[in-house]
Structure formats: structure tokens, C-alpha cells
Amino acid sequence: MTLQFTVPDMACSACATTITQAVNAIDPAATISADTKTKQVQIDTVADETTVKQAIVQAGYSPA
């Protein structure tokens, strides 16, 4: 399933990397695309949306 979030506090490539690592920790096969300019994160994963959101929050970001 493909999920899309706006992450307003994602400011740089290091933020995108942190989010990618957090999602990969729960689904190593996930494909993550993060655009720091638009603050959009697109994730293709088998994990459910709640689990993915929790992983991003635990990494220190606020997905919407």
C-alpha cells in the first residue's frame, strides 16, 4: 500500500534519512521517497498507516 504524509518539520536531507531509517526499521522492504521542499513523504509499504505514523513520530517528526 502507498501512504503519503506531509511532514512540516522535515527540513533537510538528514531529516529525510532519519524518517527513511525509522520506516525501514518496521518494514525493511519499504520504498520511501521524501521531498524536503514540499515536505511530502511517500511510502510504499506492507505496514499499516498507524504503525508507520508511530515510527515517524518516534523518530521525532509530526506526520499529517
mmCIF file of the N, C-alpha and C atoms, coordinates in Angstrom:
data_MODEL
# 
_entry.id   MODEL 
# 
loop_
_atom_site.group_PDB 
_atom_site.id 
_atom_site.type_symbol 
_atom_site.label_atom_id 
_atom_site.label_alt_id 
_atom_site.label_comp_id 
_atom_site.label_asym_id 
_atom_site.label_entity_id 
_atom_site.label_seq_id 
_atom_site.pdbx_PDB_ins_code 
_atom_site.Cartn_x 
_atom_site.Cartn_y 
_atom_site.Cartn_z 
_atom_site.occupancy 
_atom_site.B_iso_or_equiv 
_atom_site.pdbx_formal_charge 
_atom_site.auth_seq_id 
_atom_site.auth_comp_id 
_atom_site.auth_asym_id 
_atom_site.auth_atom_id 
_atom_site.pdbx_PDB_model_num 
ATOM 1   N N  . MET A 1 1  ? 0.850  -1.164 0.000  1.00 0.00 ? 1  MET A N  1 
ATOM 2   C CA . MET A 1 1  ? 0.000  0.000  0.000  1.00 0.00 ? 1  MET A CA 1 
ATOM 3   C C  . MET A 1 1  ? 0.896  1.228  0.000  1.00 0.00 ? 1  MET A C  1 
ATOM 4   N N  . THR A 1 2  ? 0.432  2.272  -0.674 1.00 0.00 ? 2  THR A N  1 
ATOM 5   C CA . THR A 1 2  ? 1.202  3.515  -0.724 1.00 0.00 ? 2  THR A CA 1 
ATOM 6   C C  . THR A 1 2  ? 0.568  4.532  0.211  1.00 0.00 ? 2  THR A C  1 
ATOM 7   N N  . LEU A 1 3  ? 1.387  5.078  1.085  1.00 0.00 ? 3  LEU A N  1 
ATOM 8   C CA . LEU A 1 3  ? 0.947  6.106  2.034  1.00 0.00 ? 3  LEU A CA 1 
ATOM 9   C C  . LEU A 1 3  ? 1.630  7.412  1.681  1.00 0.00 ? 3  LEU A C  1 
ATOM 10  N N  . GLN A 1 4  ? 0.943  8.515  1.920  1.00 0.00 ? 4  GLN A N  1 
ATOM 11  C CA . GLN A 1 4  ? 1.560  9.817  1.694  1.00 0.00 ? 4  GLN A CA 1 
ATOM 12  C C  . GLN A 1 4  ? 1.284  10.698 2.905  1.00 0.00 ? 4  GLN A C  1 
ATOM 13  N N  . PHE A 1 5  ? 2.342  11.333 3.395  1.00 0.00 ? 5  PHE A N  1 
ATOM 14  C CA . PHE A 1 5  ? 2.230  12.217 4.550  1.00 0.00 ? 5  PHE A CA 1 
ATOM 15  C C  . PHE A 1 5  ? 2.876  13.558 4.242  1.00 0.00 ? 5  PHE A C  1 
ATOM 16  N N  . THR A 1 6  ? 2.372  14.587 4.892  1.00 0.00 ? 6  THR A N  1 
ATOM 17  C CA . THR A 1 6  ? 3.058  15.867 4.928  1.00 0.00 ? 6  THR A CA 1 
ATOM 18  C C  . THR A 1 6  ? 3.765  15.912 6.275  1.00 0.00 ? 6  THR A C  1 
ATOM 19  N N  . VAL A 1 7  ? 5.057  16.209 6.244  1.00 0.00 ? 7  VAL A N  1 
ATOM 20  C CA . VAL A 1 7  ? 5.844  16.273 7.482  1.00 0.00 ? 7  VAL A CA 1 
ATOM 21  C C  . VAL A 1 7  ? 6.440  17.676 7.566  1.00 0.00 ? 7  VAL A C  1 
ATOM 22  N N  . PRO A 1 8  ? 5.701  18.621 8.187  1.00 0.00 ? 8  PRO A N  1 
ATOM 23  C CA . PRO A 1 8  ? 6.124  20.029 8.177  1.00 0.00 ? 8  PRO A CA 1 
ATOM 24  C C  . PRO A 1 8  ? 7.479  20.294 8.833  1.00 0.00 ? 8  PRO A C  1 
ATOM 25  N N  . ASP A 1 9  ? 7.892  19.441 9.774  1.00 0.00 ? 9  ASP A N  1 
ATOM 26  C CA . ASP A 1 9  ? 9.173  19.678 10.444 1.00 0.00 ? 9  ASP A CA 1 
ATOM 27  C C  . ASP A 1 9  ? 10.335 18.919 9.804  1.00 0.00 ? 9  ASP A C  1 
ATOM 28  N N  . MET A 1 10 ? 10.146 18.388 8.596  1.00 0.00 ? 10 MET A N  1 
ATOM 29  C CA . MET A 1 10 ? 11.240 17.769 7.837  1.00 0.00 ? 10 MET A CA 1 
ATOM 30  C C  . MET A 1 10 ? 11.931 18.893 7.055  1.00 0.00 ? 10 MET A C  1 
ATOM 31  N N  . ALA A 1 11 ? 13.141 19.250 7.484  1.00 0.00 ? 11 ALA A N  1 
ATOM 32  C CA . ALA A 1 11 ? 13.787 20.440 6.927  1.00 0.00 ? 11 ALA A CA 1 
ATOM 33  C C  . ALA A 1 11 ? 14.959 20.155 5.987  1.00 0.00 ? 11 ALA A C  1 
ATOM 34  N N  . CYS A 1 12 ? 15.573 18.989 6.112  1.00 0.00 ? 12 CYS A N  1 
ATOM 35  C CA . CYS A 1 12 ? 16.793 18.758 5.339  1.00 0.00 ? 12 CYS A CA 1 
ATOM 36  C C  . CYS A 1 12 ? 16.928 17.285 4.971  1.00 0.00 ? 12 CYS A C  1 
ATOM 37  N N  . SER A 1 13 ? 17.976 16.971 4.241  1.00 0.00 ? 13 SER A N  1 
ATOM 38  C CA . SER A 1 13 ? 18.177 15.583 3.816  1.00 0.00 ? 13 SER A CA 1 
ATOM 39  C C  . SER A 1 13 ? 18.441 14.664 5.006  1.00 0.00 ? 13 SER A C  1 
ATOM 40  N N  . ALA A 1 14 ? 19.037 15.179 6.069  1.00 0.00 ? 14 ALA A N  1 
ATOM 41  C CA . ALA A 1 14 ? 19.251 14.355 7.262  1.00 0.00 ? 14 ALA A CA 1 
ATOM 42  C C  . ALA A 1 14 ? 17.908 13.970 7.891  1.00 0.00 ? 14 ALA A C  1 
ATOM 43  N N  . CYS A 1 15 ? 16.950 14.887 7.864  1.00 0.00 ? 15 CYS A N  1 
ATOM 44  C CA . CYS A 1 15 ? 15.603 14.586 8.362  1.00 0.00 ? 15 CYS A CA 1 
ATOM 45  C C  . CYS A 1 15 ? 14.980 13.476 7.523  1.00 0.00 ? 15 CYS A C  1 
ATOM 46  N N  . ALA A 1 16 ? 15.108 13.578 6.219  1.00 0.00 ? 16 ALA A N  1 
ATOM 47  C CA . ALA A 1 16 ? 14.564 12.568 5.311  1.00 0.00 ? 16 ALA A CA 1 
ATOM 48  C C  . ALA A 1 16 ? 15.216 11.211 5.575  1.00 0.00 ? 16 ALA A C  1 
ATOM 49  N N  . THR A 1 17 ? 16.509 11.212 5.823  1.00 0.00 ? 17 THR A N  1 
ATOM 50  C CA . THR A 1 17 ? 17.227 9.973  6.119  1.00 0.00 ? 17 THR A CA 1 
ATOM 51  C C  . THR A 1 17 ? 16.730 9.358  7.420  1.00 0.00 ? 17 THR A C  1 
ATOM 52  N N  . THR A 1 18 ? 16.507 10.180 8.428  1.00 0.00 ? 18 THR A N  1 
ATOM 53  C CA . THR A 1 18 ? 16.012 9.694  9.718  1.00 0.00 ? 18 THR A CA 1 
ATOM 54  C C  . THR A 1 18 ? 14.634 9.055  9.561  1.00 0.00 ? 18 THR A C  1 
ATOM 55  N N  . ILE A 1 19 ? 13.765 9.704  8.795  1.00 0.00 ? 19 ILE A N  1 
ATOM 56  C CA . ILE A 1 19 ? 12.430 9.164  8.556  1.00 0.00 ? 19 ILE A CA 1 
ATOM 57  C C  . ILE A 1 19 ? 12.527 7.847  7.783  1.00 0.00 ? 19 ILE A C  1 
ATOM 58  N N  . THR A 1 20 ? 13.389 7.804  6.782  1.00 0.00 ? 20 THR A N  1 
ATOM 59  C CA . THR A 1 20 ? 13.590 6.587  5.998  1.00 0.00 ? 20 THR A CA 1 
ATOM 60  C C  . THR A 1 20 ? 14.058 5.443  6.888  1.00 0.00 ? 20 THR A C  1 
ATOM 61  N N  . GLN A 1 21 ? 15.012 5.716  7.759  1.00 0.00 ? 21 GLN A N  1 
ATOM 62  C CA . GLN A 1 21 ? 15.520 4.674  8.662  1.00 0.00 ? 21 GLN A CA 1 
ATOM 63  C C  . GLN A 1 21 ? 14.440 4.197  9.624  1.00 0.00 ? 21 GLN A C  1 
ATOM 64  N N  . ALA A 1 22 ? 13.607 5.115  10.099 1.00 0.00 ? 22 ALA A N  1 
ATOM 65  C CA . ALA A 1 22 ? 12.532 4.741  11.032 1.00 0.00 ? 22 ALA A CA 1 
ATOM 66  C C  . ALA A 1 22 ? 11.528 3.820  10.355 1.00 0.00 ? 22 ALA A C  1 
ATOM 67  N N  . VAL A 1 23 ? 11.166 4.134  9.115  1.00 0.00 ? 23 VAL A N  1 
ATOM 68  C CA . VAL A 1 23 ? 10.214 3.286  8.393  1.00 0.00 ? 23 VAL A CA 1 
ATOM 69  C C  . VAL A 1 23 ? 10.855 1.947  8.029  1.00 0.00 ? 23 VAL A C  1 
ATOM 70  N N  . ASN A 1 24 ? 12.105 1.967  7.609  1.00 0.00 ? 24 ASN A N  1 
ATOM 71  C CA . ASN A 1 24 ? 12.790 0.723  7.268  1.00 0.00 ? 24 ASN A CA 1 
ATOM 72  C C  . ASN A 1 24 ? 12.959 -0.189 8.475  1.00 0.00 ? 24 ASN A C  1 
ATOM 73  N N  . ALA A 1 25 ? 12.966 0.369  9.672  1.00 0.00 ? 25 ALA A N  1 
ATOM 74  C CA . ALA A 1 25 ? 13.082 -0.448 10.880 1.00 0.00 ? 25 ALA A CA 1 
ATOM 75  C C  . ALA A 1 25 ? 11.837 -1.323 11.073 1.00 0.00 ? 25 ALA A C  1 
ATOM 76  N N  . ILE A 1 26 ? 10.676 -0.833 10.626 1.00 0.00 ? 26 ILE A N  1 
ATOM 77  C CA . ILE A 1 26 ? 9.450  -1.631 10.771 1.00 0.00 ? 26 ILE A CA 1 
ATOM 78  C C  . ILE A 1 26 ? 9.121  -2.424 9.508  1.00 0.00 ? 26 ILE A C  1 
ATOM 79  N N  . ASP A 1 27 ? 9.639  -1.960 8.359  1.00 0.00 ? 27 ASP A N  1 
ATOM 80  C CA . ASP A 1 27 ? 9.430  -2.676 7.091  1.00 0.00 ? 27 ASP A CA 1 
ATOM 81  C C  . ASP A 1 27 ? 10.674 -2.489 6.218  1.00 0.00 ? 27 ASP A C  1 
ATOM 82  N N  . PRO A 1 28 ? 11.626 -3.416 6.337  1.00 0.00 ? 28 PRO A N  1 
ATOM 83  C CA . PRO A 1 28 ? 12.881 -3.291 5.574  1.00 0.00 ? 28 PRO A CA 1 
ATOM 84  C C  . PRO A 1 28 ? 12.694 -3.227 4.066  1.00 0.00 ? 28 PRO A C  1 
ATOM 85  N N  . ALA A 1 29 ? 11.567 -3.726 3.562  1.00 0.00 ? 29 ALA A N  1 
ATOM 86  C CA . ALA A 1 29 ? 11.319 -3.720 2.117  1.00 0.00 ? 29 ALA A CA 1 
ATOM 87  C C  . ALA A 1 29 ? 10.594 -2.461 1.643  1.00 0.00 ? 29 ALA A C  1 
ATOM 88  N N  . ALA A 1 30 ? 10.288 -1.556 2.554  1.00 0.00 ? 30 ALA A N  1 
ATOM 89  C CA . ALA A 1 30 ? 9.544  -0.338 2.191  1.00 0.00 ? 30 ALA A CA 1 
ATOM 90  C C  . ALA A 1 30 ? 10.370 0.545  1.260  1.00 0.00 ? 30 ALA A C  1 
ATOM 91  N N  . THR A 1 31 ? 9.653  1.230  0.367  1.00 0.00 ? 31 THR A N  1 
ATOM 92  C CA . THR A 1 31 ? 10.273 2.205  -0.521 1.00 0.00 ? 31 THR A CA 1 
ATOM 93  C C  . THR A 1 31 ? 9.794  3.582  -0.072 1.00 0.00 ? 31 THR A C  1 
ATOM 94  N N  . ILE A 1 32 ? 10.751 4.457  0.242  1.00 0.00 ? 32 ILE A N  1 
ATOM 95  C CA . ILE A 1 32 ? 10.421 5.766  0.782  1.00 0.00 ? 32 ILE A CA 1 
ATOM 96  C C  . ILE A 1 32 ? 10.970 6.855  -0.133 1.00 0.00 ? 32 ILE A C  1 
ATOM 97  N N  . SER A 1 33 ? 10.116 7.826  -0.434 1.00 0.00 ? 33 SER A N  1 
ATOM 98  C CA . SER A 1 33 ? 10.529 8.983  -1.214 1.00 0.00 ? 33 SER A CA 1 
ATOM 99  C C  . SER A 1 33 ? 10.171 10.221 -0.405 1.00 0.00 ? 33 SER A C  1 
ATOM 100 N N  . ALA A 1 34 ? 11.171 11.021 -0.054 1.00 0.00 ? 34 ALA A N  1 
ATOM 101 C CA . ALA A 1 34 ? 10.941 12.210 0.767  1.00 0.00 ? 34 ALA A CA 1 
ATOM 102 C C  . ALA A 1 34 ? 11.422 13.447 0.026  1.00 0.00 ? 34 ALA A C  1 
ATOM 103 N N  . ASP A 1 35 ? 10.565 14.454 -0.053 1.00 0.00 ? 35 ASP A N  1 
ATOM 104 C CA . ASP A 1 35 ? 10.896 15.717 -0.711 1.00 0.00 ? 35 ASP A CA 1 
ATOM 105 C C  . ASP A 1 35 ? 10.904 16.817 0.342  1.00 0.00 ? 35 ASP A C  1 
ATOM 106 N N  . THR A 1 36 ? 12.096 17.313 0.681  1.00 0.00 ? 36 THR A N  1 
ATOM 107 C CA . THR A 1 36 ? 12.216 18.318 1.743  1.00 0.00 ? 36 THR A CA 1 
ATOM 108 C C  . THR A 1 36 ? 11.635 19.666 1.330  1.00 0.00 ? 36 THR A C  1 
ATOM 109 N N  . LYS A 1 37 ? 11.550 19.933 0.042  1.00 0.00 ? 37 LYS A N  1 
ATOM 110 C CA . LYS A 1 37 ? 10.991 21.217 -0.406 1.00 0.00 ? 37 LYS A CA 1 
ATOM 111 C C  . LYS A 1 37 ? 9.478  21.260 -0.232 1.00 0.00 ? 37 LYS A C  1 
ATOM 112 N N  . THR A 1 38 ? 8.806  20.174 -0.580 1.00 0.00 ? 38 THR A N  1 
ATOM 113 C CA . THR A 1 38 ? 7.346  20.138 -0.458 1.00 0.00 ? 38 THR A CA 1 
ATOM 114 C C  . THR A 1 38 ? 6.886  19.553 0.874  1.00 0.00 ? 38 THR A C  1 
ATOM 115 N N  . LYS A 1 39 ? 7.841  18.988 1.638  1.00 0.00 ? 39 LYS A N  1 
ATOM 116 C CA . LYS A 1 39 ? 7.564  18.345 2.932  1.00 0.00 ? 39 LYS A CA 1 
ATOM 117 C C  . LYS A 1 39 ? 6.713  17.082 2.782  1.00 0.00 ? 39 LYS A C  1 
ATOM 118 N N  . GLN A 1 40 ? 6.735  16.471 1.602  1.00 0.00 ? 40 GLN A N  1 
ATOM 119 C CA . GLN A 1 40 ? 5.945  15.279 1.328  1.00 0.00 ? 40 GLN A CA 1 
ATOM 120 C C  . GLN A 1 40 ? 6.803  14.015 1.458  1.00 0.00 ? 40 GLN A C  1 
ATOM 121 N N  . VAL A 1 41 ? 6.229  13.007 2.075  1.00 0.00 ? 41 VAL A N  1 
ATOM 122 C CA . VAL A 1 41 ? 6.876  11.700 2.177  1.00 0.00 ? 41 VAL A CA 1 
ATOM 123 C C  . VAL A 1 41 ? 5.910  10.674 1.602  1.00 0.00 ? 41 VAL A C  1 
ATOM 124 N N  . GLN A 1 42 ? 6.380  9.916  0.631  1.00 0.00 ? 42 GLN A N  1 
ATOM 125 C CA . GLN A 1 42 ? 5.570  8.855  0.035  1.00 0.00 ? 42 GLN A CA 1 
ATOM 126 C C  . GLN A 1 42 ? 6.229  7.533  0.384  1.00 0.00 ? 42 GLN A C  1 
ATOM 127 N N  . ILE A 1 43 ? 5.434  6.616  0.904  1.00 0.00 ? 43 ILE A N  1 
ATOM 128 C CA . ILE A 1 43 ? 5.956  5.344  1.396  1.00 0.00 ? 43 ILE A CA 1 
ATOM 129 C C  . ILE A 1 43 ? 5.149  4.201  0.803  1.00 0.00 ? 43 ILE A C  1 
ATOM 130 N N  . ASP A 1 44 ? 5.841  3.278  0.163  1.00 0.00 ? 44 ASP A N  1 
ATOM 131 C CA . ASP A 1 44 ? 5.220  2.061  -0.348 1.00 0.00 ? 44 ASP A CA 1 
ATOM 132 C C  . ASP A 1 44 ? 5.608  0.949  0.630  1.00 0.00 ? 44 ASP A C  1 
ATOM 133 N N  . THR A 1 45 ? 4.635  0.443  1.375  1.00 0.00 ? 45 THR A N  1 
ATOM 134 C CA . THR A 1 45 ? 4.933  -0.479 2.470  1.00 0.00 ? 45 THR A CA 1 
ATOM 135 C C  . THR A 1 45 ? 3.811  -1.489 2.673  1.00 0.00 ? 45 THR A C  1 
ATOM 136 N N  . VAL A 1 46 ? 4.136  -2.569 3.361  1.00 0.00 ? 46 VAL A N  1 
ATOM 137 C CA . VAL A 1 46 ? 3.114  -3.538 3.759  1.00 0.00 ? 46 VAL A CA 1 
ATOM 138 C C  . VAL A 1 46 ? 2.615  -3.241 5.176  1.00 0.00 ? 46 VAL A C  1 
ATOM 139 N N  . ALA A 1 47 ? 3.293  -2.339 5.885  1.00 0.00 ? 47 ALA A N  1 
ATOM 140 C CA . ALA A 1 47 ? 2.886  -1.963 7.245  1.00 0.00 ? 47 ALA A CA 1 
ATOM 141 C C  . ALA A 1 47 ? 1.648  -1.073 7.180  1.00 0.00 ? 47 ALA A C  1 
ATOM 142 N N  . ASP A 1 48 ? 0.836  -1.111 8.247  1.00 0.00 ? 48 ASP A N  1 
ATOM 143 C CA . ASP A 1 48 ? -0.364 -0.282 8.254  1.00 0.00 ? 48 ASP A CA 1 
ATOM 144 C C  . ASP A 1 48 ? -0.020 1.173  8.579  1.00 0.00 ? 48 ASP A C  1 
ATOM 145 N N  . GLU A 1 49 ? -0.940 2.076  8.236  1.00 0.00 ? 49 GLU A N  1 
ATOM 146 C CA . GLU A 1 49 ? -0.692 3.513  8.368  1.00 0.00 ? 49 GLU A CA 1 
ATOM 147 C C  . GLU A 1 49 ? -0.379 3.924  9.801  1.00 0.00 ? 49 GLU A C  1 
ATOM 148 N N  . THR A 1 50 ? -1.086 3.367  10.768 1.00 0.00 ? 50 THR A N  1 
ATOM 149 C CA . THR A 1 50 ? -0.868 3.711  12.168 1.00 0.00 ? 50 THR A CA 1 
ATOM 150 C C  . THR A 1 50 ? 0.555  3.371  12.603 1.00 0.00 ? 50 THR A C  1 
ATOM 151 N N  . THR A 1 51 ? 1.015  2.200  12.224 1.00 0.00 ? 51 THR A N  1 
ATOM 152 C CA . THR A 1 51 ? 2.368  1.767  12.589 1.00 0.00 ? 51 THR A CA 1 
ATOM 153 C C  . THR A 1 51 ? 3.419  2.671  11.967 1.00 0.00 ? 51 THR A C  1 
ATOM 154 N N  . VAL A 1 52 ? 3.219  3.034  10.702 1.00 0.00 ? 52 VAL A N  1 
ATOM 155 C CA . VAL A 1 52 ? 4.165  3.915  10.008 1.00 0.00 ? 52 VAL A CA 1 
ATOM 156 C C  . VAL A 1 52 ? 4.175  5.292  10.671 1.00 0.00 ? 52 VAL A C  1 
ATOM 157 N N  . LYS A 1 53 ? 3.007  5.834  10.968 1.00 0.00 ? 53 LYS A N  1 
ATOM 158 C CA . LYS A 1 53 ? 2.934  7.144  11.635 1.00 0.00 ? 53 LYS A CA 1 
ATOM 159 C C  . LYS A 1 53 ? 3.653  7.103  12.979 1.00 0.00 ? 53 LYS A C  1 
ATOM 160 N N  . GLN A 1 54 ? 3.432  6.038  13.745 1.00 0.00 ? 54 GLN A N  1 
ATOM 161 C CA . GLN A 1 54 ? 4.076  5.907  15.054 1.00 0.00 ? 54 GLN A CA 1 
ATOM 162 C C  . GLN A 1 54 ? 5.598  5.886  14.903 1.00 0.00 ? 54 GLN A C  1 
ATOM 163 N N  . ALA A 1 55 ? 6.099  5.200  13.891 1.00 0.00 ? 55 ALA A N  1 
ATOM 164 C CA . ALA A 1 55 ? 7.544  5.143  13.673 1.00 0.00 ? 55 ALA A CA 1 
ATOM 165 C C  . ALA A 1 55 ? 8.103  6.522  13.356 1.00 0.00 ? 55 ALA A C  1 
ATOM 166 N N  . ILE A 1 56 ? 7.374  7.298  12.556 1.00 0.00 ? 56 ILE A N  1 
ATOM 167 C CA . ILE A 1 56 ? 7.828  8.652  12.197 1.00 0.00 ? 56 ILE A CA 1 
ATOM 168 C C  . ILE A 1 56 ? 7.778  9.565  13.431 1.00 0.00 ? 56 ILE A C  1 
ATOM 169 N N  . VAL A 1 57 ? 6.730  9.440  14.245 1.00 0.00 ? 57 VAL A N  1 
ATOM 170 C CA . VAL A 1 57 ? 6.622  10.242 15.471 1.00 0.00 ? 57 VAL A CA 1 
ATOM 171 C C  . VAL A 1 57 ? 7.765  9.891  16.426 1.00 0.00 ? 57 VAL A C  1 
ATOM 172 N N  . GLN A 1 58 ? 8.050  8.604  16.568 1.00 0.00 ? 58 GLN A N  1 
ATOM 173 C CA . GLN A 1 58 ? 9.132  8.175  17.461 1.00 0.00 ? 58 GLN A CA 1 
ATOM 174 C C  . GLN A 1 58 ? 10.491 8.676  16.968 1.00 0.00 ? 58 GLN A C  1 
ATOM 175 N N  . ALA A 1 59 ? 10.597 8.930  15.664 1.00 0.00 ? 59 ALA A N  1 
ATOM 176 C CA . ALA A 1 59 ? 11.835 9.477  15.119 1.00 0.00 ? 59 ALA A CA 1 
ATOM 177 C C  . ALA A 1 59 ? 11.936 10.986 15.352 1.00 0.00 ? 59 ALA A C  1 
ATOM 178 N N  . GLY A 1 60 ? 10.845 11.581 15.865 1.00 0.00 ? 60 GLY A N  1 
ATOM 179 C CA . GLY A 1 60 ? 10.874 12.998 16.226 1.00 0.00 ? 60 GLY A CA 1 
ATOM 180 C C  . GLY A 1 60 ? 10.172 13.935 15.256 1.00 0.00 ? 60 GLY A C  1 
ATOM 181 N N  . TYR A 1 61 ? 9.308  13.385 14.404 1.00 0.00 ? 61 TYR A N  1 
ATOM 182 C CA . TYR A 1 61 ? 8.623  14.205 13.406 1.00 0.00 ? 61 TYR A CA 1 
ATOM 183 C C  . TYR A 1 61 ? 7.115  14.083 13.539 1.00 0.00 ? 61 TYR A C  1 
ATOM 184 N N  . SER A 1 62 ? 6.404  15.037 12.953 1.00 0.00 ? 62 SER A N  1 
ATOM 185 C CA . SER A 1 62 ? 4.941  15.103 13.090 1.00 0.00 ? 62 SER A CA 1 
ATOM 186 C C  . SER A 1 62 ? 4.257  14.919 11.744 1.00 0.00 ? 62 SER A C  1 
ATOM 187 N N  . PRO A 1 63 ? 3.962  13.677 11.361 1.00 0.00 ? 63 PRO A N  1 
ATOM 188 C CA . PRO A 1 63 ? 3.301  13.459 10.068 1.00 0.00 ? 63 PRO A CA 1 
ATOM 189 C C  . PRO A 1 63 ? 1.839  13.881 10.114 1.00 0.00 ? 63 PRO A C  1 
ATOM 190 N N  . ALA A 1 64 ? 1.366  14.440 9.008  1.00 0.00 ? 64 ALA A N  1 
ATOM 191 C CA . ALA A 1 64 ? -0.046 14.841 8.932  1.00 0.00 ? 64 ALA A CA 1 
ATOM 192 C C  . ALA A 1 64 ? -0.692 14.154 7.755  1.00 0.00 ? 64 ALA A C  1 
# 
